[in-house]
Amino acid sequence: MKNTTECVLDAIAVDPVDVNVMGDELYMCATDYEHELGNAAGGAGVYASIADLKACRSCVVECGIVAVRVEFVRYVEHGMPYSERGKETPNVELMVGQQTPTPPP
C-alpha cells in the first residue's frame, strides 16, 4: 500500500493529460462516488487503473470500486500554459490572449 504522498506524486503528470482518456473508464472508491463526489471539500480521487486505485486506497476492499467517465465542459479560469508551469521565470506573455481549446470529439 502506498502512502498518500506517493499516490499524489504518482498522479502528477509529466505532460498534459492525454485527451484520449476522455471517454475512457476511470476508477474510484464506490463510497467516494456515492457520498463524497459532490460534497468532499478536498475532492475525490479518480484513478486511471484499478491497480492504482487499490495501491492508494485500501478502503476499496470494503467500499467497492466504480467505473466513471470524465467529460470536459469548459475552462472556468485559464491558468498558465503547461509549458511554463513550475518555471522560476515563466513567460507571462504566453498567458495573454489564451484561446480556449476545443474539447475532444
Residue pairs with C-beta under 8 A, 6 or more apart in sequence:
1 55
1 56
1 58
2 10
2 55
2 56
4 56
6 56
7 45
7 52
7 55
7 56
10 52
10 56
15 82
16 82
19 104
20 104
21 48
21 70
22 69
22 70
22 71
22 72
22 103
22 104
23 69
23 71
23 104
24 69
25 67
25 68
25 69
26 46
26 47
26 48
26 67
26 68
26 69
26 70
27 46
27 47
27 48
27 49
27 50
27 52
27 53
27 65
27 66
27 67
27 68
28 44
28 45
28 46
28 47
28 53
28 65
28 66
28 68
29 44
29 45
29 53
29 57
29 59
29 60
29 63
29 64
29 65
29 66
30 60
30 63
30 64
30 65
30 66
31 59
31 63
31 64
32 40
32 44
32 45
32 63
33 44
33 66
33 68
36 44
37 44
45 53
45 56
45 57
46 68
46 70
47 53
47 56
50 65
53 60
53 65
54 60
72 103
72 104
73 103
74 100
74 103
75 100
75 101
78 95
78 98
78 100
79 85
80 90
80 94
80 95
81 94
81 95
81 98
83 94
84 90
84 91
84 94
84 95
